[in-house]
């Protein structure tokens, strides 16, 4: 597993959040290396996760009779199945960016409405 290091670029210079940790990691390497720098992807947010479990999963569990973990797994199979590498895998919701997670939530709301006639309120329509 390769560690990730975060920082900020100001005036063309990289300022690492934890330079000591980065320096310690460099001591474990010898010879040719690869450095990849890019924009930081924002993982799903805490409010998104609370809405997912507190509203979507709760309502669909009640509607289908499955427990929350079964419901979560079923939704992942429906909407996060990845066939791109030949062997089907199911993506983790924790790996999704905020934009990807909102797309996932939108697909769940639409599917629940069409397939189960179950209305799932938008995040701004309910407390969770």
Helices and strands as residue ranges (DSSP letters): E 7-10, E 13-16, H 19-26, H 46-51, I 52-57, H 58-64, H 68-79, E 81-82, E 89-90, G 93-95, H 98-116, G 123-125
